[in-house]
Amino acid sequence: MYSYERTIEKNAENTFGELHRALKEKGWIILSYVDVKEMFKKMNKEIEPYYILDVCYPKAALELITDNPDMGAFIPCKLVLMQQGNKTRILMPKPSVQAKDYLNSDGEIAKKYENILIEVLSIL
């Protein structure tokens, strides 16, 4: 499976706030995010809340890029929060799968940090 997915019983705005706090507590950084709902609103299109985040764990980035400079193509990690009714679906492409498929890597370093991020997501 190319991604980690989870659906939780919270709206996307609350999930975004909780995720921001949880990531910060664990040393992760939100480098950027796109509020897709707001972007579409400017085009007169209404959708439920939808966020795309780029997150980084500096220690992971250092280890991954030192091991294989091409890993920069797959980091920072991407997270998607999409509200579906009164639930939020969380989606994260797995860098370990991308490393195996495209970089002839065993993906173990990426898997280590992927699991740390999944732990953060599991507490939401």
VMD Tcl script that draws the C-alpha trace (Angstrom):
set ca {
  {0.00 0.00 0.00}
  {1.42 3.35 -1.03}
  {-0.16 5.36 1.78}
  {-1.24 5.47 5.38}
  {-4.91 6.35 5.79}
  {-7.09 6.97 8.78}
  {-10.57 8.40 9.29}
  {-11.43 10.11 12.56}
  {-14.65 11.41 14.09}
  {-13.63 15.09 14.10}
  {-13.92 17.96 11.67}
  {-10.92 19.00 9.61}
  {-10.40 22.38 11.30}
  {-10.15 20.81 14.77}
  {-7.98 18.02 13.39}
  {-5.65 20.58 11.79}
  {-5.22 22.38 15.12}
  {-4.63 19.17 17.07}
  {-2.21 17.93 14.44}
  {-0.24 21.18 14.56}
  {0.16 20.89 18.34}
  {1.03 17.17 18.24}
  {3.65 17.65 15.52}
  {5.26 20.56 17.36}
  {5.45 18.53 20.59}
  {7.31 15.75 18.75}
  {9.75 18.06 16.96}
  {8.08 18.13 13.54}
  {7.66 21.34 11.57}
  {4.81 22.32 9.25}
  {6.75 23.91 6.41}
  {3.67 24.87 4.45}
  {0.01 24.17 4.02}
  {-2.66 24.89 1.48}
  {-6.24 25.53 2.52}
  {-7.83 24.10 -0.62}
  {-11.36 25.07 0.45}
  {-10.30 28.71 0.72}
  {-8.49 28.55 -2.62}
  {-11.57 27.12 -4.36}
  {-13.82 29.66 -2.64}
  {-11.99 32.38 -4.58}
  {-13.06 30.52 -7.74}
  {-16.69 30.41 -6.52}
  {-16.50 26.65 -5.83}
  {-17.57 25.27 -2.47}
  {-16.02 22.14 -0.97}
  {-15.68 20.76 2.53}
  {-12.52 21.70 4.43}
  {-9.45 20.22 2.75}
  {-5.82 20.85 3.75}
  {-2.55 19.77 2.15}
  {0.45 20.00 4.50}
  {4.18 19.58 4.00}
  {5.79 18.47 7.26}
  {9.42 17.86 8.14}
  {11.36 16.24 10.94}
  {14.81 17.83 10.52}
  {16.68 14.83 11.95}
  {14.92 12.57 9.44}
  {15.66 14.90 6.54}
  {19.35 14.90 7.44}
  {19.54 11.12 7.71}
  {17.53 10.49 4.54}
  {19.41 12.97 2.35}
  {22.77 11.85 3.74}
  {21.88 8.24 2.86}
  {20.59 9.13 -0.61}
  {20.52 12.73 -1.90}
  {17.65 11.81 -4.25}
  {15.36 11.31 -1.22}
  {14.87 15.06 -1.34}
  {12.34 14.35 -4.08}
  {10.10 12.63 -1.52}
  {10.49 14.92 1.46}
  {9.03 16.82 3.19}
  {6.29 14.37 4.06}
  {2.90 15.27 2.69}
  {-0.28 15.01 4.76}
  {-3.80 15.55 3.49}
  {-6.76 16.29 5.75}
  {-10.10 16.11 4.00}
  {-13.42 16.53 5.73}
  {-16.11 14.08 4.67}
  {-19.34 14.89 6.48}
  {-18.59 14.98 10.20}
  {-15.38 12.94 9.81}
  {-11.89 13.74 8.61}
  {-9.86 11.45 6.41}
  {-6.09 11.66 6.87}
  {-3.86 10.53 4.01}
  {-0.05 10.27 3.96}
  {1.92 8.87 1.01}
  {4.63 6.57 2.37}
  {8.18 7.75 1.56}
  {9.45 4.20 2.21}
  {7.40 2.88 -0.70}
  {8.59 5.69 -2.94}
  {12.22 5.03 -1.93}
  {11.85 1.33 -2.79}
  {10.03 1.92 -6.05}
  {12.10 4.78 -7.41}
  {15.49 4.90 -5.68}
  {16.55 1.24 -5.40}
  {16.53 1.66 -1.64}
  {15.34 -0.78 0.99}
  {13.31 2.12 2.41}
  {14.24 1.27 6.00}
  {15.38 4.76 7.02}
  {12.23 6.28 5.52}
  {10.14 3.59 7.25}
  {11.64 4.49 10.64}
  {10.49 8.11 10.40}
  {7.26 7.23 8.65}
  {6.37 5.13 11.70}
  {7.13 8.06 14.01}
  {4.77 10.26 11.99}
  {2.09 7.54 12.01}
  {2.40 7.46 15.82}
  {1.69 11.20 15.93}
  {-1.31 10.75 13.63}
  {-2.64 7.89 15.75}
  {-3.14 10.13 18.81}
  {-5.52 12.51 17.02}
}
mol new
graphics top color blue
foreach p $ca { graphics top sphere $p radius 0.5 }
foreach p [lrange $ca 0 end-1] q [lrange $ca 1 end] { graphics top cylinder $p $q radius 0.2 }
display resetview
